[in-house]
Amino acid sequence: MTDYPVQLPDEPPTMRLPAQPRDTNAAGDIFGGWIMSQVDLAGAIVASRRAQGRVVTVAVNSFQFHQPVYVGDLISCYASVEKTGNTSITVFVEVFAERYPSRTECIKVTEATLTYVAVDENRKPRPLNR
């Protein structure tokens, strides 16, 4: 578990957004399903760029929550292609939270590996352009 401040990666994030009150669970923390959704979106952005077209999520290979996310945190998702197959793309996603209100504390909150498959207009797997 990463419980100490870290720095954001040097490259631009795949996506960045604030955690909102509407995204909380019954305990008042940000709902894990909301974070999972953001991870899937970030992964799909990178996968669809690599596939040069539509992709679908076929597997969540691993998912680890390291720290909670709070209302007001600025969430940054960093996604990168780990490997490709004939039709599949495996993506690694890391999520960092810049704590509100200072934005000076940055914590790694989540990491995940997901697999996507490139699909054609009929939603059938299609080969990746090599």
DSSP file (Angstrom, degrees, kcal/mol; ACC not computed):
  #  RESIDUE AA STRUCTURE BP1 BP2  ACC     N-H-->O    O-->H-N    N-H-->O    O-->H-N    TCO  KAPPA ALPHA  PHI   PSI    X-CA   Y-CA   Z-CA
    1    1 A M              0   0    0      0, 0.0     2,-0.9     0, 0.0    65,-0.1   0.000 360.0 360.0 360.0 129.7    0.0    0.0    0.0
    2    2 A T        +     0   0    0    106,-0.2     4,-0.1     1,-0.1    64,-0.0  -0.787 360.0 156.6 -88.9 108.1    1.4    3.4   -1.0
    3    3 A D        +     0   0    0     -2,-0.9    -1,-0.1     2,-0.1   106,-0.0   0.147  47.0  81.3-119.5  19.5    0.7    5.7    2.0
    4    4 A Y  S    S-     0   0    0    104,-0.1   104,-0.4     1,-0.0   101,-0.0  -0.894  88.8 -89.0-123.2 154.3    3.3    8.3    1.4
    5    5 A P        -     0   0    0      0, 0.0     2,-0.3     0, 0.0   102,-0.2  -0.303  47.0-179.4 -62.2 143.5    3.3   11.3   -0.9
    6    6 A V        -     0   0    0    100,-3.0     2,-0.3    -4,-0.1   100,-0.3  -0.809  26.3-108.3-131.1 172.3    4.6   10.8   -4.4
    7    7 A Q        -     0   0    0     -2,-0.3     3,-0.1    98,-0.1    98,-0.0  -0.811  35.6-106.2-103.6 149.3    5.1   13.0   -7.5
    8    8 A L        -     0   0    0     -2,-0.3    -1,-0.0     1,-0.1   100,-0.0  -0.391  47.2 -93.0 -65.6 148.9    3.0   12.8  -10.6
    9    9 A P        -     0   0    0      0, 0.0    -1,-0.1     0, 0.0     0, 0.0  -0.207  33.3-116.9 -57.6 157.5    4.7   11.1  -13.6
   10   10 A D  S    S+     0   0    0     -3,-0.1    -2,-0.1     2,-0.1     0, 0.0   0.803  91.1  80.1 -70.1 -30.2    6.4   13.6  -16.0
   11   11 A E  S    S-     0   0    0      1,-0.1     0, 0.0    67,-0.0     0, 0.0  -0.350  96.1 -90.4 -77.2 159.7    4.2   12.7  -18.9
   12   12 A P        -     0   0    0      0, 0.0    -1,-0.1     0, 0.0    -2,-0.1  -0.379  48.4-105.8 -65.5 146.5    0.7   14.3  -19.3
   13   13 A P        -     0   0    0      0, 0.0    65,-0.2     0, 0.0     3,-0.1  -0.347  14.7-128.2 -69.7 155.1   -2.1   12.2  -17.8
   14   14 A T  S    S-     0   0    0     63,-2.2     2,-0.3     1,-0.3    64,-0.2   0.878  92.3  -9.6 -67.1 -38.7   -4.5   10.3  -20.0
   15   15 A M  E     -A   77   0A   0     62,-1.5    62,-2.9     2,-0.0     2,-0.3  -0.981  62.9-164.0-157.2 155.3   -7.3   12.0  -18.1
   16   16 A R  E     +A   76   0A   0     -2,-0.3    60,-0.2    60,-0.2    58,-0.0  -0.998  18.7 154.5-143.4 136.8   -7.8   14.2  -15.1
   17   17 A L  E     -A   75   0A   0     58,-2.3    58,-3.1    -2,-0.3     2,-0.3  -0.990  38.7-106.4-159.3 156.1  -10.9   15.1  -13.1
   18   18 A P  E     -A   74   0A   0      0, 0.0     2,-0.5     0, 0.0    56,-0.2  -0.629  33.2-117.6 -86.5 145.9  -12.1   16.2   -9.7
   19   19 A A        -     0   0    0     54,-2.7    53,-2.8    51,-0.3    54,-0.1  -0.721  37.6-154.2 -80.6 128.0  -13.9   13.8   -7.3
   20   20 A Q    >   -     0   0    0     -2,-0.5     3,-1.9    51,-0.2    53,-0.0  -0.637  26.8-112.8-106.2 157.9  -17.4   15.1   -6.7
   21   21 A P  G >  S+     0   0    0      0, 0.0     3,-1.5     0, 0.0    -1,-0.1   0.834 115.1  63.6 -56.2 -33.4  -19.9   14.7   -3.8
   22   22 A R  G 3  S+     0   0    0      1,-0.3    -3,-0.0     8,-0.0    49,-0.0   0.653  95.2  62.2 -66.5 -13.3  -22.2   12.8   -6.1
   23   23 A D  G <  S+     0   0    0     -3,-1.9     8,-3.1     5,-0.1    -1,-0.3   0.231  82.3 114.4 -96.9  12.9  -19.5   10.1   -6.4
   24   24 A T  B <   -E   30   0B   0     -3,-1.5     6,-0.3     6,-0.3     2,-0.1  -0.451  56.0-137.7 -88.8 158.0  -19.5    9.1   -2.7
   25   25 A N    >   -     0   0    0      4,-3.1     3,-1.7    -2,-0.1    -1,-0.1  -0.311  46.5 -80.6 -94.4-174.0  -20.4    5.9   -1.0
   26   26 A A  T 3  S+     0   0    0      1,-0.3    -2,-0.0    -2,-0.1    -1,-0.0   0.739 130.3  56.4 -63.9 -23.0  -22.4    5.6    2.2
   27   27 A A  T 3  S-     0   0    0      2,-0.1    -1,-0.3     1,-0.0     3,-0.1   0.518 118.3-109.7 -86.6  -5.7  -19.3    6.3    4.3
   28   28 A G  S <  S+     0   0    0     -3,-1.7    43,-0.4     1,-0.4     2,-0.2   0.426  82.0 116.5  92.4  -1.6  -18.7    9.6    2.5
   29   29 A D  S    S-     0   0    0     41,-0.1    -4,-3.1     1,-0.1    -1,-0.4  -0.521  81.6 -80.0 -90.5 166.2  -15.6    8.4    0.5
   30   30 A I  B     -E   24   0B   0     39,-2.7    39,-0.4    -6,-0.3    -6,-0.3  -0.514  55.3-107.5 -68.5 131.4  -15.5    8.2   -3.2
   31   31 A F    >>  -     0   0    0     -8,-3.1     4,-1.4    -2,-0.3     3,-1.0  -0.348  17.4-134.1 -61.9 130.9  -17.2    5.0   -4.4
   32   32 A G  H 3> S+     0   0    0      1,-0.3     4,-2.5     2,-0.2     5,-0.2   0.822 105.1  60.7 -57.7 -33.7  -14.8    2.4   -5.7
   33   33 A G  H 3> S+     0   0    0      1,-0.2     4,-2.0     2,-0.2    -1,-0.3   0.830 100.6  54.4 -64.2 -31.8  -17.0    1.7   -8.7
   34   34 A W  H <> S+     0   0    0     -3,-1.0     4,-2.0   -11,-0.2    -1,-0.2   0.922 109.7  46.6 -66.1 -44.1  -16.6    5.4   -9.7
   35   35 A I  H  X S+     0   0    0     -4,-1.4     4,-2.5     1,-0.2    -2,-0.2   0.914 110.4  53.2 -64.3 -42.0  -12.8    4.9   -9.7
   36   36 A M  H  X S+     0   0    0     -4,-2.5     4,-2.3     1,-0.2    -1,-0.2   0.892 107.9  51.8 -59.6 -39.3  -13.1    1.7  -11.6
   37   37 A S  H  X S+     0   0    0     -4,-2.0     4,-2.2     2,-0.2    -1,-0.2   0.905 109.4  48.5 -63.5 -42.4  -15.1    3.5  -14.2
   38   38 A Q  H  X S+     0   0    0     -4,-2.0     4,-2.6     2,-0.2    -2,-0.2   0.895 110.5  51.8 -66.1 -39.4  -12.5    6.2  -14.6
   39   39 A V  H  X S+     0   0    0     -4,-2.5     4,-2.7     2,-0.2    -2,-0.2   0.919 109.9  49.2 -61.4 -44.3   -9.7    3.5  -14.9
   40   40 A D  H  X S+     0   0    0     -4,-2.3     4,-2.4     2,-0.2    -2,-0.2   0.900 111.5  49.4 -64.2 -40.4  -11.7    1.8  -17.6
   41   41 A L  H  X S+     0   0    0     -4,-2.2     4,-1.9     2,-0.2    -2,-0.2   0.936 112.5  46.8 -62.9 -46.5  -12.2    5.1  -19.5
   42   42 A A  H  X S+     0   0    0     -4,-2.6     4,-1.7     1,-0.2    -2,-0.2   0.919 113.8  48.5 -62.6 -43.6   -8.5    5.9  -19.3
   43   43 A G  H  X S+     0   0    0     -4,-2.7     4,-2.6     1,-0.2    -1,-0.2   0.898 109.9  52.0 -62.4 -40.4   -7.5    2.4  -20.4
   44   44 A A  H  X S+     0   0    0     -4,-2.4     4,-2.9     2,-0.2     5,-0.2   0.840 104.3  57.3 -67.2 -33.3   -9.9    2.5  -23.3
   45   45 A I  H  X S+     0   0    0     -4,-1.9     4,-1.7     2,-0.2    -1,-0.2   0.955 112.7  40.1 -60.8 -49.4   -8.5    5.9  -24.5
   46   46 A V  H  X S+     0   0    0     -4,-1.7     4,-2.2     1,-0.2    -2,-0.2   0.910 116.8  49.7 -66.8 -43.0   -5.1    4.4  -24.8
   47   47 A A  H  X S+     0   0    0     -4,-2.6     4,-2.8     1,-0.2     5,-0.2   0.908 110.1  49.7 -64.5 -41.9   -6.3    1.1  -26.2
   48   48 A S  H  X>S+     0   0    0     -4,-2.9     5,-1.8     2,-0.2     4,-1.1   0.849 109.4  52.4 -68.7 -31.8   -8.5    2.8  -28.9
   49   49 A R  H  <5S+     0   0    0     -4,-1.7     3,-0.3    -5,-0.2    -1,-0.2   0.941 113.2  44.1 -64.4 -45.6   -5.6    5.0  -30.0
   50   50 A R  H  <5S+     0   0    0     -4,-2.2    79,-0.2     1,-0.2    -2,-0.2   0.894 117.3  45.2 -65.8 -39.2   -3.4    1.9  -30.4
   51   51 A A  H  <5S-     0   0    0     -4,-2.8    78,-0.2     2,-0.2    -1,-0.2   0.651 101.4-136.2 -77.2 -15.3   -6.2    0.0  -32.1
   52   52 A Q  T  <5S+     0   0    0     -4,-1.1     2,-0.3    -3,-0.3    -3,-0.2   0.906  77.5  26.4  55.9  44.0   -7.0    3.0  -34.3
   53   53 A G  S   <S-     0   0    0     -5,-1.8    -2,-0.2    -6,-0.1    -1,-0.2  -0.988 106.1 -13.2 165.7-163.2  -10.7    2.3  -33.7
   54   54 A R        -     0   0    0     65,-0.3    65,-2.1    -2,-0.3     2,-0.3  -0.302  51.6-177.6 -69.1 143.0  -13.2    0.9  -31.4
   55   55 A V  E     -B  118   0A   0     63,-0.2     2,-0.4    70,-0.0    63,-0.2  -0.940  12.6-151.5-134.1 159.2  -12.3   -1.4  -28.5
   56   56 A V  E     -B  117   0A   0     61,-1.9    61,-2.3    -2,-0.3     2,-0.4  -0.972  26.0-113.0-128.4 147.6  -14.2   -3.3  -25.8
   57   57 A T  E     +B  116   0A   0     -2,-0.4    59,-0.3    59,-0.2     3,-0.1  -0.665  37.6 167.2 -77.8 126.6  -13.1   -4.2  -22.3
   58   58 A V  E     +     0   0A   0     57,-2.9     2,-0.3    -2,-0.4    58,-0.2   0.609  60.1  14.7-114.5 -19.3  -12.8   -8.0  -22.0
   59   59 A A  E     -B  115   0A   0     56,-1.6    56,-2.7     3,-0.0     2,-0.7  -0.982  45.5-150.3-157.5 143.4  -10.9   -8.4  -18.8
   60   60 A V  E     -B  114   0A   0     -2,-0.3    54,-0.2    54,-0.2     3,-0.1  -0.938  25.0-177.1-106.2 102.1   -9.9   -6.7  -15.6
   61   61 A N  E     -     0   0A   0     52,-1.6     2,-0.3    -2,-0.7    53,-0.2   0.863  64.2  -6.4 -74.3 -38.0   -6.7   -8.6  -14.9
   62   62 A S  E     -B  113   0A   0     51,-1.7    51,-2.1    -3,-0.1     2,-0.3  -0.985  57.6-176.2-156.0 151.7   -5.8   -6.9  -11.7
   63   63 A F  E     -B  112   0A   0     -2,-0.3     2,-0.5    49,-0.2    49,-0.2  -0.907   6.1-178.2-153.7 120.6   -7.2   -4.0   -9.6
   64   64 A Q  E     -B  111   0A   0     47,-2.9    47,-2.0    -2,-0.3     2,-0.6  -0.983  14.8-157.0-127.9 127.4   -5.7   -2.7   -6.4
   65   65 A F  E     +B  110   0A   0     -2,-0.5    45,-0.3    45,-0.2    44,-0.1  -0.901  16.2 173.2 -96.4 119.9   -7.0    0.1   -4.3
   66   66 A H        +     0   0    0     43,-3.4    44,-0.2    -2,-0.6    -1,-0.2   0.825  64.6   3.8 -94.2 -38.6   -4.1    1.6   -2.2
   67   67 A Q  S    S-     0   0    0     42,-1.4    -1,-0.3    40,-0.1     2,-0.0  -0.970  79.6 -98.7-145.7 155.2   -5.8    4.6   -0.6
   68   68 A P        -     0   0    0      0, 0.0     2,-0.4     0, 0.0   -37,-0.1  -0.343  30.6-133.2 -71.6 160.4   -9.2    6.1   -0.4
   69   69 A V        -     0   0    0    -39,-0.4   -39,-2.7    -2,-0.0     2,-0.3  -0.935  21.5-153.0-112.9 139.9  -10.2    9.1   -2.6
   70   70 A Y    >   -     0   0    0     -2,-0.4     3,-2.3   -41,-0.2   -51,-0.3  -0.767  29.9 -84.5-114.5 157.1  -12.0   12.0   -1.0
   71   71 A V  T 3  S+     0   0    0    -43,-0.4   -51,-0.2    -2,-0.3    29,-0.2  -0.356 117.5  25.3 -55.4 131.9  -14.4   14.6   -2.3
   72   72 A G  T 3  S+     0   0    0    -53,-2.8    -1,-0.3     1,-0.4   -52,-0.1   0.186  86.3 135.3  95.2 -15.7  -12.4   17.4   -3.9
   73   73 A D    <   -     0   0    0     -3,-2.3   -54,-2.7    27,-0.1     2,-0.7  -0.384  56.4-129.4 -62.2 142.4   -9.4   15.3   -4.7
   74   74 A L  E     -AC  18  98A   0     24,-2.4    24,-2.6   -56,-0.2     2,-0.4  -0.878  25.9-151.4 -94.8 116.0   -8.0   15.9   -8.2
   75   75 A I  E     -AC  17  97A   0    -58,-3.1   -58,-2.3    -2,-0.7     2,-0.5  -0.747  12.0-169.5 -95.0 130.0   -7.7   12.5   -9.8
   76   76 A S  E     -AC  16  96A   0     20,-2.6    20,-2.6    -2,-0.4     2,-0.5  -0.984   4.6-161.2-120.8 125.3   -5.1   11.9  -12.5
   77   77 A C  E     -AC  15  95A   0    -62,-2.9   -63,-2.2    -2,-0.5   -62,-1.5  -0.916   3.1-168.3-108.7 127.0   -5.1    8.6  -14.5
   78   78 A Y  E     - C   0  94A   0     16,-2.9    16,-2.6    -2,-0.5     2,-0.4  -0.968  10.8-178.2-116.0 120.8   -2.0    7.5  -16.4
   79   79 A A  E     + C   0  93A   0     -2,-0.5     2,-0.3    14,-0.2    14,-0.2  -0.936   5.8 172.6-124.2 142.5   -2.5    4.7  -18.9
   80   80 A S  E     - C   0  92A   0     12,-2.1    12,-2.8    -2,-0.4     2,-0.4  -0.997  37.3-105.1-147.0 148.8    0.0    2.9  -21.1
   81   81 A V  E     - C   0  91A   0     -2,-0.3    10,-0.3    10,-0.2     3,-0.1  -0.584  29.2-178.1 -73.4 127.6    0.0   -0.1  -23.4
   82   82 A E  E     -     0   0A   0      8,-3.4     2,-0.3     1,-0.4     9,-0.2   0.836  64.5 -20.2 -91.8 -42.8    1.8   -3.1  -21.7
   83   83 A K  E     - C   0  90A   0      7,-1.4     7,-2.9     2,-0.0    -1,-0.4  -0.988  54.9-142.6-160.9 162.5    1.4   -5.6  -24.6
   84   84 A T  E     - C   0  89A   0     -2,-0.3     5,-0.2     5,-0.2     2,-0.1  -0.951  11.1-174.3-130.1 152.0   -0.5   -6.3  -27.7
   85   85 A G        -     0   0    0      3,-2.9    43,-0.2    -2,-0.3     5,-0.0  -0.327  55.5 -68.4-118.2-154.9   -1.8   -9.5  -29.3
   86   86 A N  S    S-     0   0    0     -2,-0.1    42,-2.9     1,-0.1     3,-0.0   0.911 128.9  -5.6 -68.4 -41.9   -3.5  -10.2  -32.6
   87   87 A T  S    S+     0   0    0     40,-0.2    31,-2.7    29,-0.0     2,-0.2   0.467 120.5  86.9-126.1 -11.2   -6.7   -8.4  -31.5
   88   88 A S  E     - D   0 117A   0     29,-0.2    -3,-2.9    40,-0.1     2,-0.4  -0.624  48.6-165.8-104.6 155.3   -6.0   -7.6  -27.9
   89   89 A I  E     -CD  84 116A   0     27,-2.6    27,-2.8    -5,-0.2     2,-0.5  -0.989   9.7-153.9-136.0 122.5   -4.3   -4.7  -26.0
   90   90 A T  E     -CD  83 115A   0     -7,-2.9    -8,-3.4    -2,-0.4    -7,-1.4  -0.873  17.2-167.5-100.3 129.2   -3.3   -5.0  -22.4
   91   91 A V  E     -CD  81 114A   0     23,-3.1    23,-2.5    -2,-0.5     2,-0.5  -0.934  14.3-149.8-122.6 137.8   -3.2   -1.6  -20.6
   92   92 A F  E     -CD  80 113A   0    -12,-2.8   -12,-2.1    -2,-0.4     2,-0.4  -0.913  18.0-168.8-104.4 131.6   -1.7   -0.6  -17.2
   93   93 A V  E     -CD  79 112A   0     19,-3.1    19,-2.5    -2,-0.5     2,-0.4  -0.980   7.7-170.1-125.6 131.7   -3.4    2.3  -15.4
   94   94 A E  E     -CD  78 111A   0    -16,-2.6   -16,-2.9    -2,-0.4     2,-0.4  -0.954   8.7-156.9-116.8 141.1   -2.2    4.2  -12.4
   95   95 A V  E     -CD  77 110A   0     15,-3.0    14,-2.5    -2,-0.4    15,-1.5  -0.971   8.4-172.7-122.5 130.7   -4.4    6.7  -10.5
   96   96 A F  E     -CD  76 108A   0    -20,-2.6   -20,-2.6    -2,-0.4     2,-0.5  -0.913  10.9-149.2-119.8 147.4   -3.1    9.5   -8.3
   97   97 A A  E     -CD  75 107A   0     10,-3.0    10,-2.4    -2,-0.4     2,-0.7  -0.974   2.8-155.1-118.2 124.6   -5.0   11.9   -6.1
   98   98 A E  E     -CD  74 106A   0    -24,-2.6   -24,-2.4    -2,-0.5     8,-0.2  -0.892  35.1-120.8 -92.7 117.4   -3.9   15.4   -5.4
   99   99 A R     >  -     0   0    0      6,-2.7     4,-3.1    -2,-0.7     6,-0.4  -0.351  34.7 -95.2 -70.0 132.6   -5.5   16.1   -2.1
  100  100 A Y  T  4 S+     0   0    0      1,-0.2   -27,-0.1     2,-0.2    -1,-0.1  -0.613  93.4  13.4 -80.4 145.4   -7.9   19.0   -1.8
  101  101 A P  T  4 S+     0   0    0      0, 0.0    -1,-0.2     0, 0.0   -29,-0.0  -0.995 130.6  37.0 -94.2  -8.9   -7.5   21.9   -0.9
  102  102 A S  T  4 S-     0   0    0      1,-0.1    -2,-0.2     3,-0.0    -3,-0.1   0.845  71.8-158.6 -75.7 -33.3   -3.7   22.2   -1.0
  103  103 A R     <  +     0   0    0     -4,-3.1    -3,-0.1     2,-0.1    -1,-0.1   0.581  67.8 104.9  61.6  10.6   -3.0   20.0   -4.0
  104  104 A T        +     0   0    0     -5,-0.3     2,-0.6    -6,-0.1    -1,-0.1   0.701  63.3  71.1 -91.4 -20.3    0.5   19.8   -2.6
  105  105 A E        -     0   0    0     -6,-0.4    -6,-2.7  -100,-0.1     2,-0.5  -0.857  64.2-175.1 -98.3 125.6    0.0   16.2   -1.3
  106  106 A C  E     - D   0  98A   0     -2,-0.6  -100,-3.0  -100,-0.3     2,-0.4  -0.983   1.9-177.0-123.4 127.7   -0.1   13.6   -4.1
  107  107 A I  E     - D   0  97A   0    -10,-2.4   -10,-3.0    -2,-0.5     2,-0.6  -0.964  29.8-125.1-125.7 137.6   -0.9    9.9   -3.3
  108  108 A K  E     + D   0  96A   0   -104,-0.4   -12,-0.3    -2,-0.4  -106,-0.2  -0.749  36.5 171.2 -78.2 120.3   -1.0    6.9   -5.6
  109  109 A V  E     +     0   0A   0    -14,-2.5   -43,-3.4    -2,-0.6   -42,-1.4   0.732  52.3  10.2-105.9 -27.0   -4.5    5.5   -4.9
  110  110 A T  E     -BD  65  95A   0    -15,-1.5   -15,-3.0   -45,-0.3     2,-0.3  -0.997  48.3-174.2-154.0 149.3   -5.1    2.8   -7.5
  111  111 A E  E     +BD  64  94A   0    -47,-2.0   -47,-2.9    -2,-0.3     2,-0.3  -0.986  15.3 169.0-144.6 148.9   -3.5    0.7  -10.1
  112  112 A A  E     -BD  63  93A   0    -19,-2.5   -19,-3.1    -2,-0.3     2,-0.4  -0.990  26.5-143.8-154.3 157.0   -5.0   -1.8  -12.5
  113  113 A T  E     +BD  62  92A   0    -51,-2.1   -51,-1.7    -2,-0.3   -52,-1.6  -0.998  26.7 177.5-125.7 127.9   -4.3   -3.9  -15.6
  114  114 A L  E     -BD  60  91A   0    -23,-2.5   -23,-3.1    -2,-0.4     2,-0.4  -0.909  20.3-140.3-129.3 154.2   -7.1   -4.3  -18.2
  115  115 A T  E     -BD  59  90A   0    -56,-2.7   -57,-2.9    -2,-0.3   -56,-1.6  -0.965  18.1-174.3-118.7 134.3   -7.4   -6.1  -21.5
  116  116 A Y  E     -BD  57  89A   0    -27,-2.8   -27,-2.6    -2,-0.4     2,-0.4  -0.848  12.7-145.4-119.8 156.4   -9.3   -4.7  -24.5
  117  117 A V  E     -BD  56  88A   0    -61,-2.3   -61,-1.9    -2,-0.3     2,-0.3  -0.991  19.2-123.9-124.7 133.6  -10.1   -6.2  -27.9
  118  118 A A  E     -B   55   0A   0    -31,-2.7     8,-2.2    -2,-0.4     2,-0.3  -0.561  34.7-167.9 -71.6 134.9  -10.3   -4.2  -31.1
  119  119 A V  B     -F  125   0C   0    -65,-2.1   -65,-0.3     6,-0.3     2,-0.1  -0.914  13.5-132.9-128.2 155.1  -13.7   -4.7  -32.8
  120  120 A D    >   -     0   0    0      4,-2.6     3,-2.0    -2,-0.3     6,-0.1  -0.169  48.7 -77.7 -90.9-170.8  -15.1   -3.9  -36.2
  121  121 A E  T 3  S+     0   0    0      1,-0.3    -1,-0.0     2,-0.1    -2,-0.0   0.683 133.1  53.6 -65.8 -17.7  -18.4   -2.2  -37.1
  122  122 A N  T 3  S-     0   0    0      2,-0.2    -1,-0.3     3,-0.0     0, 0.0   0.240 118.9-111.3 -98.0  12.0  -20.2   -5.5  -36.4
  123  123 A R  S <  S+     0   0    0     -3,-2.0    -2,-0.1     1,-0.2     3,-0.0   0.765  75.2 135.3  63.5  28.4  -18.6   -5.7  -32.9
  124  124 A K        -     0   0    0      1,-0.1    -4,-2.6     0, 0.0    -1,-0.2  -0.828  66.0 -92.1-103.3 144.8  -16.5   -8.7  -34.0
  125  125 A P  B     -F  119   0C   0      0, 0.0    -6,-0.3     0, 0.0    -1,-0.1  -0.234  46.0-169.1 -54.9 140.9  -12.8   -8.9  -33.0
  126  126 A R        -     0   0    0     -8,-2.2    -8,-0.3   -39,-0.2     2,-0.0  -0.968  26.5 -97.8-132.4 149.9  -10.5   -7.5  -35.7
  127  127 A P        -     0   0    0      0, 0.0   -40,-0.2     0, 0.0     2,-0.2  -0.314  38.8-115.0 -66.8 147.3   -6.7   -7.7  -36.1
  128  128 A L        -     0   0    0    -42,-2.9     2,-0.5   -43,-0.2   -77,-0.1  -0.533  29.6-108.7 -76.6 147.0   -4.6   -4.8  -34.9
  129  129 A N              0   0    0    -78,-0.2    -1,-0.1   -79,-0.2   -77,-0.0  -0.680 360.0 360.0 -72.9 124.0   -2.7   -2.8  -37.5
  130  130 A R              0   0    0     -2,-0.5    -1,-0.2    -3,-0.0    -2,-0.0   0.445 360.0 360.0 -88.2 360.0    0.9   -3.8  -36.8
